[in-house]
Amino acid sequence: VKFLLSVVRRPIPPSKIPKPDEEGEQMACAGSSLEGVEEEQERLAPFWKAKKWAVRTWMRLLVRYGESWSQQRDDAEETKLRKILLAEYLPGVLQAILMALQQRFQGGFIPNKVHSELLEFVSDSVSVRKCWEVLKPELKPLFYHVILPGLWFDAHDQALWEDEPVEYIVRKYGEQDELQSPRNAASQLLCEIARHRGKSLGTILTFCGTSLSAYKDAVPGEQNHCMKEGVLYALGSIRGVVRSNKKQSNKVMDLLERYAIPDFDSEIPHLRACACWVATHCKKQWMRDDSLRPLVLQKVMNCVNDRELPVAYQACQALRFLSTASGKTRQLIIPVLPNLIDSVMHVMEMVGNGETFAALEELITRFPEEVAPHGARIGGSLCTKVTELISRYTTHPGESEAAALALSAAFPALIEILQALRESPQVFEALEGPLITLLQRVLSGLQDGGTMDYLNDALEAFNFLTYCTPTISDPMWALFRPICQAWDQHGSAELVLDSLPSVVDNFIRRGNQRFLNDPANPQAVYKMAWKMVEKGGDIGDNEILRGVKLAAILLLNCRGGVDGYIPLILNELILPRSRTSRIESERVHAALIRLGTFCLWYNPQLTIDALVKDPKNSYMETFFADIFLAYLNVASTPASVYAES
């Protein structure tokens, strides 16, 4: 324990990075510039690893022996250890961590991951009485020197914004960086104070009001823009936590309304981005206010066209939430929708993460009729972007996590635009090339399993193409057999394809003669159906039902063309389950009976001949008994799943 304490107390090595200026309470933007950061990290890596793991160990001890400690525990040794830790060690660890954070405020270098760990320890300390006794007297430095530096826009952010705006967006707003983000850790610390120390939160709100008022009254050249952003982020972070306290909630909302809304027109780009971030957190309150709704929405839509990419990105996120917060926003958005779509697509092209795709999807979902005229352009761009993301996912291991997050939102956006275009077959002719390229890219990556997770999404998009185009073209037909082979090689337990039956149905129904001209086509479809029914028990009823549906599609679309498959369907799919009681559920039973009636519809004589082919083992009675029993059940229970059969 003493060793761990000594590691935490070890002072931060002198930094080669210039220290920030400080002017009393009007702090300048603290933090490090990009220059020298990588060299500093490499030089001090062993020191920070030791510091990080020591803090993590103390954090586990704090959580175990802090306020979550159960008084019912009867382990005398652990009780003794808890008393020692709380009396002699944990407050000292907290003081050492606060000193390290103070050094960072004064210009010392701390890696983001370690900075986040330090803030998390302070956050966990808020609810521990002995630790709060250390924090409470230092509330002002805690807010200005510990919390705000984790929230505000520092010199490192400024350098990223100017040189690599996309990287700035990924680091500031990216989901994959949340676990090592000082910003999120500082927000969590504020929320813990709001939850457990309500009276002290009132003091912090007073600090916020004083700082914002001082910013407003300062001479333009002397205003501390970075500090203001930190305060606005602090208020936005605790807004949800204080909702139940009407007095505090009203104060937070009043401060945000008075000081954040004017920043939509600020000359300082990061303050415009901050105002858009605040709008996403105040969407319900601001959109319910008839006076604020048009003002805020118009300001956000203006920021979507901002010349600064991070501002436009954050405005896209705000627009995504504001458009759904109130039904009265519709008439404000429709007149400028084409321009908004262009701007959102520009941000999507530049950033290409999940949030930008989700913003576009929201516009498509909310305004399908208005978006339809722009469908070919939107759909083509989405197809191209999704294909690029799949290539990144499979060929660049370092980018696979970010690409996967983006794809999880990109495919739904693509499906939404295709859904909106269902009544426009001429648009699908223009989208044929990009959609085929997308599916080809997914199919080509199946061999090493890299694209397996995305085959069902790609098939769903391709399903629209096979359904909506005037005819199924030669390039589309060229993919039919590869699709069947993909399922044959990777299907069942490895891969579930919900869209496969619909795609197959479109090919057979809309190109019947071409399908039947090659005997290998019906064979491939039946093989998939048999495998789904035979192996589907390992997955569940849905896979069996998909196999039954494929067999039904073959019969219903090819009457007179697949006679040889009637005995196979009866003897391999239907009867084995009837005579061996392998019925998994009522749904499966109903589907098999329905498939039997399709056999009778296809050709009654062939069906009966197959049933009585072996006189010693005729299954005629079993087959018809199931059908007649189903009709009897319909008579007694009209809502039965057998009704259609």
VOGU-3710 file (C-alpha; in Angstrom, 3 decimals, decimal comma):
1> vkfllsvvrr> 0,000/0,000/0,000  2,827/2,386/0,853  4,511/1,566/-2,449  1,306/2,351/-4,382  0,958/5,605/-2,484  4,544/6,571/-3,331  3,892/5,950/-7,042  0,851/8,225/-7,016  2,707/10,908/-5,053  5,703/10,950/-7,376
11> pippskipkp> 5,679/14,432/-8,981  5,092/14,926/-12,679  8,424/15,324/-14,539  9,137/18,810/-15,897  7,465/19,295/-19,260  9,160/20,658/-22,350  5,831/22,105/-23,437  5,326/25,839/-22,802  3,145/26,764/-19,832  -0,106/28,666/-20,405
21> deegeqmaca> -0,795/32,167/-19,146  -2,972/32,695/-16,120  -4,800/35,846/-15,099  -6,570/35,267/-11,809  -9,970/33,743/-12,381  -9,885/34,608/-16,085  -7,750/31,592/-16,959  -6,229/31,346/-20,413  -6,573/28,177/-22,454  -4,490/25,639/-20,579
31> gsslegveee> -3,011/22,443/-21,954  -0,375/21,420/-24,425  0,279/22,256/-28,019  0,767/19,517/-30,572  4,461/20,271/-30,916  6,502/17,986/-28,704  3,605/15,897/-27,408  4,592/12,655/-29,152  8,220/12,947/-28,021  7,044/13,701/-24,484
41> qerlapfwka> 4,755/10,658/-24,461  7,505/8,335/-25,674  10,073/9,664/-23,193  7,752/9,326/-20,187  5,824/6,173/-21,150  7,218/3,976/-18,289  6,466/6,690/-15,724  2,868/7,112/-16,886  2,203/3,376/-17,066  3,206/3,001/-13,437
51> kkwavrtwmr> 1,139/6,046/-12,461  -1,899/4,794/-14,394  -1,927/1,329/-12,835  -1,327/2,670/-9,354  -4,323/5,004/-9,726  -6,453/2,156/-11,063  -5,551/-0,004/-8,077  -6,438/2,790/-5,669  -9,688/3,324/-7,541  -10,655/-0,318/-6,987
61> llvrygesws> -9,827/-0,028/-3,304  -11,869/3,179/-3,091  -14,888/1,570/-4,736  -14,619/-1,581/-2,622  -14,084/0,082/0,746  -15,841/3,395/0,170  -19,524/4,180/0,497  -20,527/0,917/-1,234  -19,104/-1,039/1,749  -21,801/-3,189/3,334
71> qqrddaeetk> -22,156/-2,910/7,089  -23,302/-6,540/7,114  -19,850/-7,890/6,318  -18,454/-9,802/9,249  -14,844/-10,128/8,029  -12,897/-8,457/10,849  -9,677/-8,180/8,845  -11,388/-6,419/5,942  -13,182/-4,072/8,315  -9,854/-3,197/9,896
81> lrkillaeyl> -8,285/-2,644/6,458  -11,153/-0,342/5,474  -10,679/1,824/8,563  -6,946/2,105/7,878  -7,442/2,980/4,201  -10,053/5,650/4,935  -8,139/7,168/7,819  -4,558/7,071/6,557  -4,337/6,463/2,817  -7,291/7,306/0,544
91> pgvlqailma> -7,465/11,021/1,501  -3,706/11,231/0,907  -4,069/9,586/-2,518  -6,789/12,094/-3,378  -4,561/15,014/-2,328  -1,720/13,666/-4,497  -4,052/13,351/-7,488  -5,389/16,880/-6,989  -1,794/18,120/-6,889  -1,042/16,359/-10,183
101> lqqrfqggfi> -4,130/17,897/-11,789  -3,066/21,296/-10,450  0,317/20,802/-12,125  -1,431/20,059/-15,396  -3,416/23,274/-15,059  -0,129/25,107/-14,630  1,217/23,624/-17,858  2,443/20,171/-16,909  1,928/17,356/-19,389  -0,404/14,433/-18,564
111> pnkvhselle> -1,506/11,951/-21,282  -5,242/11,940/-21,932  -5,725/8,409/-20,666  -3,981/9,134/-17,351  -5,770/12,498/-17,086  -9,063/10,650/-17,468  -8,096/8,081/-14,797  -7,177/10,835/-12,341  -10,507/12,584/-12,867  -12,366/9,300/-12,437
121> fvsdsvsvrk> -10,707/8,765/-9,061  -11,802/12,233/-7,941  -15,288/11,447/-9,242  -15,486/8,232/-7,204  -14,253/10,155/-4,136  -17,206/12,565/-4,112  -19,550/10,076/-2,423  -16,956/9,000/0,223  -17,287/11,186/3,325  -13,609/11,135/4,319
131> cwevlkpelk> -12,579/12,086/0,779  -15,251/14,770/0,461  -13,767/16,422/3,540  -10,655/16,951/1,395  -12,594/18,242/-1,622  -15,185/20,523/-0,020  -12,832/23,261/1,276  -11,165/23,378/-2,158  -14,350/23,650/-4,213  -13,266/26,725/-6,170
141> plfyhvilpg> -9,884/25,338/-7,281  -11,599/21,997/-7,865  -13,918/23,655/-10,373  -11,502/26,048/-12,065  -8,268/24,038/-11,934  -9,523/20,419/-12,162  -12,942/20,263/-13,834  -12,814/23,115/-16,362  -9,413/22,154/-17,861  -10,953/18,796/-18,769
151> lwfdahdqal> -13,808/20,510/-20,560  -12,501/23,603/-22,247  -10,888/24,198/-25,616  -7,125/24,165/-25,101  -4,070/24,813/-27,252  -3,907/21,159/-28,275  -7,510/21,347/-29,498  -6,718/24,554/-31,391  -3,798/22,940/-33,213  -5,902/19,895/-34,150
161> wedepveyiv> -8,795/22,097/-35,267  -6,564/24,033/-37,641  -4,381/21,197/-38,964  -6,598/18,094/-38,762  -10,259/19,029/-38,236  -11,470/15,466/-38,863  -9,088/14,141/-36,221  -10,337/16,855/-33,852  -13,925/15,634/-34,384  -12,926/12,011/-33,808
171> rkygeqdelq> -11,086/12,822/-30,580  -13,601/15,313/-29,208  -16,828/13,567/-30,169  -15,785/10,046/-31,238  -17,487/7,155/-29,441  -14,354/5,004/-29,482  -12,459/7,582/-27,370  -15,052/7,937/-24,617  -13,253/5,620/-22,189  -10,081/7,729/-22,271
181> sprnaasqll> -11,640/11,161/-22,684  -10,850/13,752/-19,971  -13,898/15,646/-21,160  -16,229/12,763/-20,323  -14,444/12,128/-17,026  -14,758/15,806/-16,025  -18,455/15,738/-16,951  -18,926/12,629/-14,822  -17,207/14,349/-11,882  -19,655/17,256/-12,114
191> ceiarhrgks> -22,593/14,857/-12,305  -21,377/13,029/-9,186  -21,254/16,335/-7,292  -24,774/17,086/-8,533  -26,048/13,685/-7,349  -24,360/13,502/-3,950  -23,506/17,074/-2,937  -26,441/19,235/-3,967  -25,542/22,200/-1,735  -22,046/22,385/-3,173
201> lgtiltfcgt> -23,503/22,217/-6,663  -25,313/25,482/-5,885  -21,915/27,049/-5,220  -20,588/25,715/-8,524  -23,585/27,172/-10,365  -22,721/30,507/-8,775  -19,168/30,150/-10,111  -20,616/29,459/-13,576  -22,885/32,509/-13,482  -20,056/34,759/-12,256
211> slsaykdavp> -17,635/33,550/-14,950  -20,165/33,925/-17,769  -21,136/37,387/-16,576  -17,463/38,415/-16,385  -16,938/37,119/-19,931  -19,874/39,172/-21,208  -18,666/42,348/-19,491  -15,018/41,986/-20,521  -13,483/44,032/-23,297  -13,651/41,980/-26,549
221> geqnhcmkeg> -9,892/41,532/-26,755  -9,685/40,298/-23,165  -12,515/37,741/-23,187  -11,472/34,195/-22,298  -13,283/32,125/-24,922  -11,826/28,821/-23,730  -13,075/29,325/-20,193  -16,551/30,159/-21,484  -16,699/26,937/-23,493  -15,701/24,968/-20,408
231> vlyalgsirg> -18,470/26,561/-18,340  -21,097/25,922/-21,031  -20,028/22,282/-21,287  -20,206/22,036/-17,492  -23,779/23,361/-17,482  -24,813/21,092/-20,342  -23,326/18,068/-18,581  -25,314/18,517/-15,354  -28,574/19,625/-16,981  -30,040/16,111/-16,991
241> vvrsnkkqsn> -28,925/15,325/-13,427  -30,537/18,413/-11,842  -33,822/17,985/-13,685  -35,632/16,872/-10,514  -34,479/19,990/-8,621  -36,643/22,711/-10,112  -34,636/25,611/-8,695  -31,279/24,352/-9,917  -32,706/23,157/-13,230  -34,231/26,571/-13,941
251> kvmdllerya> -30,928/28,263/-13,113  -28,995/25,952/-15,484  -31,477/26,485/-18,319  -31,504/30,247/-17,758  -27,706/30,433/-17,972  -27,614/28,295/-21,106  -30,338/30,332/-22,788  -28,682/33,673/-21,958  -25,106/32,759/-22,807  -25,162/29,840/-25,288
261> ipdfdseiph> -27,725/31,011/-27,853  -25,796/34,228/-28,731  -22,749/32,054/-29,510  -24,441/30,652/-32,619  -23,307/33,936/-34,224  -19,960/34,161/-32,422  -16,816/35,014/-34,350  -15,068/32,264/-32,366  -15,578/28,948/-34,226  -15,315/26,621/-31,218
271> lracacwvat> -17,983/28,654/-29,401  -20,334/28,173/-32,358  -19,688/24,425/-32,136  -20,311/24,555/-28,391  -23,649/26,325/-28,918  -24,708/23,512/-31,268  -23,656/20,948/-28,649  -25,760/22,739/-26,033  -28,738/22,682/-28,430  -28,614/18,873/-28,567
281> hckkqwmrdd> -28,860/18,750/-24,764  -31,644/21,332/-24,473  -33,677/20,145/-27,444  -36,908/19,353/-25,621  -37,054/22,544/-23,597  -36,067/24,838/-26,448  -38,296/23,160/-29,036  -41,334/23,416/-26,738  -40,854/27,175/-26,408  -42,685/28,919/-29,263
291> slrplvlqkv> -40,337/31,890/-29,109  -37,103/29,870/-28,995  -38,018/27,113/-31,472  -37,712/29,080/-34,730  -34,717/31,052/-33,446  -32,648/28,042/-32,349  -33,583/25,895/-35,348  -32,669/28,666/-37,778  -29,343/29,233/-36,027  -28,532/25,509/-36,139
301> mncvndrelp> -29,443/25,274/-39,832  -27,145/28,238/-40,517  -24,321/26,444/-38,703  -24,813/23,329/-40,839  -23,375/25,469/-43,668  -20,506/26,758/-41,519  -17,119/27,002/-43,196  -15,505/25,317/-40,187  -15,972/21,540/-40,412  -16,249/20,859/-36,619
311> vayqacqalr> -19,008/23,490/-36,378  -20,912/22,003/-39,316  -20,480/18,518/-37,844  -21,872/19,493/-34,446  -24,712/21,396/-36,146  -25,641/18,210/-38,057  -25,959/16,381/-34,735  -28,081/19,174/-33,290  -30,319/19,180/-36,369  -30,752/15,417/-36,057
321> flstasgktr> -32,209/15,773/-32,551  -34,059/19,066/-33,017  -35,973/17,774/-36,055  -37,591/15,073/-33,911  -38,083/17,066/-30,711  -41,256/18,803/-31,927  -43,747/18,284/-34,744  -43,745/22,045/-35,326  -40,206/21,993/-36,759  -41,373/20,445/-40,038
331> qliipvlpnl> -42,588/23,634/-41,688  -39,346/25,380/-40,760  -37,099/22,723/-42,305  -38,899/21,862/-45,569  -38,163/25,161/-47,401  -34,395/24,728/-46,932  -34,270/20,914/-47,056  -32,320/20,607/-50,362  -29,600/22,897/-49,033  -29,523/21,017/-45,716
341> idsvmhvmem> -29,140/17,691/-47,507  -26,188/19,055/-49,516  -24,513/20,334/-46,355  -25,073/17,137/-44,360  -23,756/15,060/-47,258  -20,660/17,271/-47,438  -19,995/16,647/-43,736  -20,680/12,945/-44,291  -18,135/12,828/-47,107  -15,517/14,643/-45,022
351> vgngetfaal> -16,007/12,832/-41,688  -17,876/9,617/-42,539  -18,592/8,446/-38,990  -21,785/6,944/-37,625  -23,179/10,238/-36,334  -23,155/11,883/-39,765  -24,934/8,916/-41,344  -27,486/8,979/-38,527  -28,137/12,688/-39,171  -28,792/12,004/-42,856
361> eelitrfpee> -30,978/9,016/-42,010  -33,092/11,204/-39,711  -33,762/13,702/-42,520  -34,690/10,873/-44,895  -37,004/9,260/-42,329  -38,709/12,525/-41,408  -39,112/13,856/-44,965  -39,254/10,855/-47,346  -41,384/12,552/-50,021  -39,312/15,721/-50,040
371> vaphgarigg> -36,038/13,766/-50,139  -37,123/11,448/-52,987  -36,203/13,900/-55,823  -32,632/13,891/-54,524  -32,616/10,121/-54,011  -30,263/9,113/-56,830  -27,548/11,492/-55,649  -27,946/10,585/-51,976  -28,157/6,858/-52,659  -25,121/6,895/-54,940
381> slctkvteli> -23,031/8,783/-52,393  -24,109/6,442/-49,601  -23,256/3,344/-51,664  -19,826/4,731/-52,471  -19,173/5,689/-48,857  -20,334/2,314/-47,516  -18,095/0,501/-50,020  -15,138/2,644/-48,887  -15,901/1,891/-45,225  -16,034/-1,849/-45,900
391> srytthpges> -12,631/-1,620/-47,589  -11,260/0,252/-44,565  -12,807/-2,318/-42,250  -11,179/-5,259/-44,034  -7,823/-3,851/-45,153  -6,850/-1,398/-42,371  -6,926/-3,178/-38,971  -6,134/0,040/-37,129  -9,289/1,681/-38,504  -11,631/-1,315/-38,187
401> eaaalalsaa> -13,334/-0,148/-34,972  -14,107/3,317/-36,323  -15,247/1,838/-39,652  -17,531/-0,658/-37,878  -19,171/2,147/-35,879  -19,712/4,131/-39,062  -21,135/1,126/-40,921  -23,623/0,478/-38,109  -25,234/3,820/-39,017  -24,402/3,946/-42,735
411> fpalieilqa> -26,384/0,867/-43,743  -29,612/2,019/-41,998  -29,291/5,388/-43,764  -28,872/3,625/-47,116  -31,887/1,386/-46,450  -33,985/4,429/-45,511  -33,241/6,255/-48,767  -33,954/3,105/-50,805  -37,233/2,694/-48,936  -38,163/6,286/-49,779
421> lrespqvfea> -37,423/5,605/-53,487  -39,499/2,434/-53,878  -41,956/4,138/-56,220  -39,229/5,535/-58,487  -37,896/2,678/-60,663  -35,953/5,074/-62,895  -33,850/6,112/-59,870  -32,929/2,487/-59,193  -31,598/2,181/-62,724  -29,126/4,929/-61,812
431> legplitllq> -28,280/3,198/-58,526  -27,752/-0,246/-60,087  -23,997/0,155/-60,584  -23,170/1,412/-57,047  -25,405/-1,211/-55,372  -23,892/-4,051/-57,402  -20,366/-2,809/-56,599  -21,271/-2,731/-52,918  -22,560/-6,313/-52,887  -19,575/-7,533/-54,924
441> rvlsglqdgg> -17,225/-5,944/-52,371  -19,011/-7,695/-49,504  -19,069/-11,068/-51,290  -15,373/-10,826/-52,145  -14,477/-10,339/-48,488  -16,332/-13,415/-47,226  -13,478/-15,821/-47,818  -11,538/-14,548/-44,810  -14,712/-13,723/-42,882  -14,008/-9,991/-42,928
451> tmdylndale> -17,336/-8,874/-44,376  -19,616/-11,602/-43,044  -21,304/-9,235/-40,590  -22,435/-6,991/-43,439  -23,755/-9,495/-45,987  -27,321/-9,345/-44,660  -27,319/-5,516/-44,809  -25,885/-5,560/-48,332  -28,514/-8,120/-49,394  -31,270/-5,964/-47,930
461> afnfltyctp> -30,102/-3,052/-50,074  -29,767/-5,336/-53,113  -33,295/-6,602/-52,452  -34,676/-3,149/-53,270  -32,755/-3,205/-56,551  -34,107/-6,612/-57,616  -37,640/-5,539/-56,697  -37,799/-1,972/-58,015  -35,887/-1,989/-61,302  -37,978/-2,477/-64,479
471> tisdpmwalf> -36,040/-5,662/-65,323  -33,300/-7,764/-63,763  -30,199/-7,008/-65,811  -27,316/-9,292/-66,743  -24,966/-7,789/-64,084  -27,634/-8,467/-61,456  -28,096/-12,058/-62,678  -24,333/-12,526/-62,451  -24,658/-12,194/-58,665  -27,417/-14,790/-58,189
481> rpicqawdqh> -25,196/-17,857/-57,985  -22,474/-16,141/-55,881  -25,195/-15,199/-53,361  -26,349/-18,825/-53,169  -22,759/-20,054/-52,870  -22,047/-17,522/-50,112  -24,877/-18,903/-48,015  -23,917/-22,490/-48,834  -20,373/-21,876/-47,572  -21,055/-19,580/-44,605
491> gsaelvldsl> -24,744/-19,978/-43,810  -26,705/-21,403/-40,893  -24,859/-21,032/-37,576  -22,279/-18,617/-39,042  -24,594/-16,386/-41,035  -28,306/-15,617/-40,848  -29,691/-13,825/-43,906  -33,169/-12,428/-43,311  -33,323/-10,847/-46,775  -32,245/-13,942/-48,739
501> psvvdnfirr> -35,766/-15,376/-49,442  -36,981/-12,009/-50,778  -33,979/-11,637/-53,074  -34,422/-15,177/-54,422  -38,159/-14,580/-54,898  -37,463/-11,439/-56,947  -35,024/-13,278/-59,213  -37,363/-16,246/-59,815  -40,585/-14,256/-60,146  -39,214/-11,520/-62,401
511> gnqrflndpa> -36,860/-13,711/-64,477  -38,679/-17,023/-64,406  -37,615/-18,392/-67,749  -33,991/-17,437/-67,335  -33,998/-19,064/-63,898  -35,416/-22,346/-65,242  -33,123/-22,444/-68,281  -30,229/-23,456/-66,051  -31,035/-26,589/-63,957  -28,317/-25,546/-61,498
521> npqavykmaw> -30,448/-22,591/-60,356  -33,391/-24,596/-58,879  -30,842/-27,026/-57,458  -29,025/-24,193/-55,651  -32,282/-22,831/-54,192  -33,455/-26,239/-52,987  -30,053/-26,969/-51,480  -30,297/-23,775/-49,417  -33,860/-24,624/-48,358  -32,894/-28,133/-47,273
531> kmvekggdig> -29,866/-26,914/-45,340  -31,900/-24,243/-43,526  -34,594/-26,741/-42,497  -32,161/-29,524/-41,626  -29,647/-27,408/-39,711  -32,009/-24,689/-38,521  -32,812/-26,447/-35,275  -29,394/-25,364/-33,998  -30,353/-21,699/-34,480  -34,119/-21,577/-33,967
541> dneilrgvkl> -37,466/-21,566/-35,708  -36,702/-18,554/-37,879  -34,034/-20,360/-39,869  -36,380/-23,328/-40,483  -39,112/-20,927/-41,576  -36,728/-19,255/-44,039  -35,933/-22,661/-45,551  -39,643/-23,538/-45,853  -40,235/-20,149/-47,466  -37,524/-20,775/-50,069
551> aailllncrg> -39,102/-24,130/-50,976  -42,503/-22,427/-51,252  -41,022/-19,718/-53,507  -39,683/-22,434/-55,800  -43,117/-24,091/-56,100  -45,238/-20,959/-56,408  -43,090/-19,287/-59,075  -42,151/-22,343/-61,157  -45,369/-24,353/-61,589  -44,649/-27,068/-64,143
561> gvdgyiplil> -40,918/-26,334/-64,195  -39,596/-28,091/-61,086  -41,568/-31,364/-61,011  -38,573/-33,314/-59,760  -38,485/-31,350/-56,502  -41,988/-32,363/-55,313  -40,801/-35,773/-53,962  -37,735/-34,129/-52,391  -39,789/-31,461/-50,630  -42,261/-34,039/-49,324
571> nelilprsrt> -39,773/-36,712/-48,273  -36,920/-34,508/-47,012  -38,629/-31,406/-45,626  -42,241/-32,179/-44,638  -42,795/-35,868/-43,831  -39,689/-36,551/-41,706  -40,912/-33,996/-39,205  -44,459/-35,363/-39,243  -43,515/-38,990/-38,601  -40,686/-38,358/-36,116
581> srieservha> -42,364/-35,600/-34,094  -39,574/-33,146/-34,844  -41,907/-30,179/-34,845  -40,113/-27,370/-33,022  -43,121/-25,059/-32,641  -46,632/-24,340/-33,842  -45,241/-21,791/-36,313  -43,010/-24,407/-37,920  -45,853/-26,929/-37,995  -48,136/-24,418/-39,703
591> alirlgtfcl> -45,436/-23,520/-42,258  -44,862/-27,183/-43,145  -48,601/-27,781/-43,593  -48,798/-24,710/-45,793  -45,888/-26,052/-47,860  -47,809/-29,338/-48,225  -50,847/-27,503/-49,597  -48,540/-25,738/-52,096  -47,384/-29,163/-53,281  -51,029/-30,122/-53,884
601> wynpqltida> -51,616/-26,836/-55,687  -48,497/-27,318/-57,831  -49,568/-30,780/-59,020  -51,998/-32,993/-57,038  -51,130/-36,140/-58,968  -47,372/-35,733/-58,494  -47,909/-35,100/-54,786  -50,088/-38,219/-54,314  -47,712/-40,349/-56,392  -44,828/-39,273/-54,179
611> lvkdpknsym> -46,837/-40,117/-51,060  -47,708/-43,661/-52,198  -44,510/-44,465/-54,073  -43,673/-47,188/-51,558  -46,957/-49,104/-50,855  -45,534/-50,574/-47,635  -44,710/-47,139/-46,216  -47,435/-44,847/-47,480  -47,483/-41,498/-45,714  -50,751/-40,437/-47,326
621> etffadifla> -52,682/-40,776/-44,085  -50,140/-38,789/-42,034  -49,952/-36,048/-44,647  -53,696/-35,482/-44,970  -54,340/-36,013/-41,259  -52,096/-33,038/-40,528  -53,913/-30,905/-43,095  -57,425/-31,864/-41,918  -56,437/-31,420/-38,275  -55,228/-27,930/-39,123
631> ylnvastpas> -58,628/-27,063/-40,613  -60,380/-28,458/-37,537  -58,218/-26,195/-35,361  -59,170/-23,233/-37,519  -62,850/-23,974/-36,892  -62,359/-23,927/-33,108  -59,827/-21,073/-32,937  -60,389/-18,522/-35,744  -57,210/-16,603/-34,899  -54,993/-19,676/-35,280
641> vyaes> -51,799/-19,468/-37,298  -53,227/-22,277/-39,481  -55,853/-19,949/-40,954  -53,966/-19,193/-44,164  -53,319/-22,901/-44,840
//
